[in-house]
C-alpha cells in the first residue's frame, strides 16, 4: 500500500524524523506496509478517513512502525519484551469494535 504524502508526513512527525534519507524512507515504507498488513490479519480493516477509529488505527500503525524502526538493530538478551500497554489497549478496542461482516455480505455464504 503506497503512502500518501499526507500520511507519510504524519508518520515522519510521529517518528520525529525531519529529513529521512532514501534508505530510512524505504525502511519506513516497508514497515508501514507490514503494520497495515498486521492490522488486516488481526481482523482490523482500515477505517474511513476523518473518523475517530481512523485516528486510533493510524496511532496503532505509527506505534508499530516506530517500534520496529527503533528495534531494527537491537539485540535483546534476557528478560521479556512486552507490548506498550497503551498500544495493546487501543489495538484491543479496535478489534472489539470492528464492524461485523457476515458471509452473506462477502459472497462466501
C-alpha positions as CSV (number, residue, x, y, z in Angstrom):
1,X,0.0,0.0,0.0
2,X,1.5,3.3,-1.1
3,X,1.8,6.1,1.5
4,X,0.1,9.3,0.5
5,X,2.3,12.4,1.0
6,X,0.0,13.5,3.9
7,X,0.2,10.1,5.6
8,X,4.0,10.0,5.2
9,X,4.3,13.5,6.7
10,X,2.2,12.3,9.7
11,X,4.3,9.2,10.1
12,X,7.5,11.1,9.9
13,X,6.3,13.6,12.5
14,X,5.3,10.7,14.8
15,X,8.7,9.2,14.4
16,X,10.4,12.6,14.8
17,X,12.2,12.4,11.5
18,X,12.5,15.6,9.7
19,X,14.6,14.8,6.6
20,X,14.7,11.0,6.1
21,X,17.5,9.5,3.9
22,X,16.3,7.4,1.0
23,X,17.2,4.3,3.0
24,X,15.2,5.5,6.0
25,X,12.2,6.3,3.9
26,X,12.3,3.0,2.1
27,X,12.6,1.2,5.5
28,X,9.7,3.3,6.9
29,X,7.5,2.5,3.9
30,X,8.2,-1.3,4.3
31,X,7.5,-1.1,8.0
32,X,4.2,0.8,7.2
33,X,3.1,-1.9,4.8
34,X,3.9,-4.6,7.3
35,X,2.0,-2.8,10.1
36,X,-1.1,-2.3,7.8
37,X,-0.9,-6.0,6.9
38,X,-0.6,-6.9,10.6
39,X,-3.7,-4.9,11.4
40,X,-5.6,-6.6,8.5
41,X,-4.5,-10.1,9.6
42,X,-5.6,-9.2,13.1
43,X,-9.1,-8.6,11.7
44,X,-8.9,-4.8,11.8
45,X,-9.9,-3.1,8.5
46,X,-8.6,0.4,7.7
47,X,-11.4,2.7,8.8
48,X,-12.6,5.6,6.7
49,X,-10.6,8.9,6.7
50,X,-11.7,11.5,9.3
51,X,-13.3,9.1,11.8
52,X,-12.2,8.6,15.4
53,X,-11.5,4.9,14.6
54,X,-9.1,6.0,11.8
55,X,-7.2,8.2,14.3
56,X,-6.8,5.2,16.6
57,X,-5.9,2.9,13.7
58,X,-3.2,5.4,12.5
59,X,-1.8,5.6,16.0
60,X,-1.5,1.9,16.2
61,X,0.2,1.7,12.8
62,X,2.5,4.6,13.8
63,X,3.4,2.8,17.0
64,X,4.3,-0.4,15.2
65,X,6.4,1.4,12.6
66,X,8.3,3.4,15.2
67,X,8.9,0.3,17.4
68,X,10.2,-1.8,14.6
69,X,12.3,1.1,13.2
70,X,13.9,1.7,16.6
71,X,14.5,-2.0,17.2
72,X,15.8,-2.9,13.7
73,X,19.4,-3.1,15.0
74,X,18.6,-4.1,18.6
75,X,19.6,-7.3,20.2
76,X,17.6,-8.2,23.3
77,X,19.2,-10.8,25.7
78,X,17.4,-12.0,28.7
79,X,14.2,-10.5,30.1
80,X,10.9,-10.3,28.5
81,X,9.8,-7.7,26.0
82,X,6.1,-6.8,26.2
83,X,3.8,-4.5,24.2
84,X,3.2,-1.0,25.3
85,X,0.0,-1.1,27.4
86,X,-1.5,1.9,25.7
87,X,-0.9,0.3,22.3
88,X,-2.3,-3.1,23.4
89,X,-5.4,-1.4,24.8
90,X,-6.0,0.6,21.6
91,X,-5.5,-2.5,19.4
92,X,-7.9,-4.5,21.6
93,X,-10.5,-1.7,21.4
94,X,-10.2,-1.6,17.6
95,X,-10.6,-5.4,17.4
96,X,-13.7,-5.3,19.7
97,X,-15.3,-2.5,17.8
98,X,-14.6,-3.9,14.3
99,X,-17.9,-3.9,12.2
100,X,-19.1,-7.5,11.7
101,X,-19.4,-8.6,8.1
102,X,-21.4,-11.8,7.5
103,X,-20.6,-14.4,4.9
104,X,-23.7,-13.2,3.1
105,X,-22.1,-9.8,2.6
106,X,-18.9,-11.3,1.2
107,X,-20.4,-13.7,-1.2
108,X,-18.9,-16.7,0.6
109,X,-22.0,-17.9,2.3
